[in-house]
Amino acid sequence: MRIDFHRTFKKQYKRAPAKIREQFNERLQLFEDNPFHPLLVNHALGGDRLGKWSINITGNWRALYEFQNAETIIFAEIGTHPQLYG
């Protein structure tokens, strides 16, 4: 699996607190090893985010991604639950 990052994700990641960036990096390693590890709470989204998936970074922070093709995913956004869904 190849992982890429959308420019929006990169901007949001840079603005996130250092602890959140560190936590995301740990969760990304988990994701690479097992995308459906229970800590990630990986799930498909619906509504206006249909086609995107979400993983938990912390209790309130999420990272959203989508499949570009069968072998590549793109992390599109990172933020708190209210920032992403509110």
DALIN-V351379 format. One record per backbone hydrogen bond with DSSP energy under -1.0 kcal/mol. CO is the residue of the C=O (numbers start at 1). NH is the residue of the N-H. E is the energy in kcal/mol with one decimal. If there is no record, write none. Layout:
[[CO	NH	E] [CO	NH	E]]
This chain:
[[2	73	-2.5] [4	75	-2.6] [6	10	-2.2] [7	11	-2.1] [8	12	-2.5] [9	13	-3.1] [10	14	-2.1] [11	15	-1.5] [12	16	-1.1] [17	21	-2.2] [18	22	-2.5] [19	23	-2.3] [20	24	-2.9] [21	25	-2.3] [22	26	-1.8] [23	27	-2.5] [24	28	-2.9] [25	29	-1.6] [26	30	-1.8] [27	31	-2.8] [28	32	-2.5] [29	33	-1.9] [30	34	-3.2] [34	37	-2.0] [37	40	-1.8] [40	56	-3.1] [43	54	-2.6] [46	49	-1.9] [47	50	-1.5] [49	52	-2.3] [52	45	-2.8] [53	65	-2.5] [54	43	-1.9] [55	63	-2.2] [60	81	-2.1] [61	57	-2.9] [61	58	-1.4] [62	79	-2.2] [63	55	-2.2] [64	76	-2.5] [64	77	-1.4] [65	53	-3.2] [66	74	-2.8] [71	2	-3.3] [72	68	-2.7] [72	69	-1.6] [73	4	-2.4] [74	66	-1.9] [75	6	-2.7] [77	64	-2.8] [79	62	-3.1] [80	84	-2.3] [81	85	-2.8] [82	86	-2.0]]
